[in-house]
């Protein structure tokens, strides 16, 4: 999968997406695979989903992580954002760090879950995940590849 634009001449409205970067004290973070039947099924990403009309970023993240992982987050801290043009959608990814939650994350939508450290061992990794891995590498002082190809 490439990060090339779907259609350079097309005007598409960006979809706002709330994304949770669940961080454990040991520096590991949670990735989820895209479930069967969804675009990019089998690719790994940070969990989250579309921000619905009238929702704040944190409200959307709370809802999405509860639906996808059956957890209730204590607090979400906005961290960074990027725009990715996938063949199926133009997305504005709004990443939040989540350091505290109640419950054990479990796969509620047929996805797989994996706690990872750099370099990430699961593959393939969705293009929208790559900037986050670079940001984490910068914060952790990690040198070398962020993921296996």
PyMOL commands that set and color helices and strands:
alter all, ss='L'
color gray80, all
select helices_A, chain A and resi 57-69+127-140
alter helices_A, ss='H'
color red, helices_A
select strands_A, chain A and resi 15-22+29-33+44-45+48-50+72-73+77-85+90-98+101-102+113-116
alter strands_A, ss='S'
color yellow, strands_A
deselect
rebuild
show_as cartoon
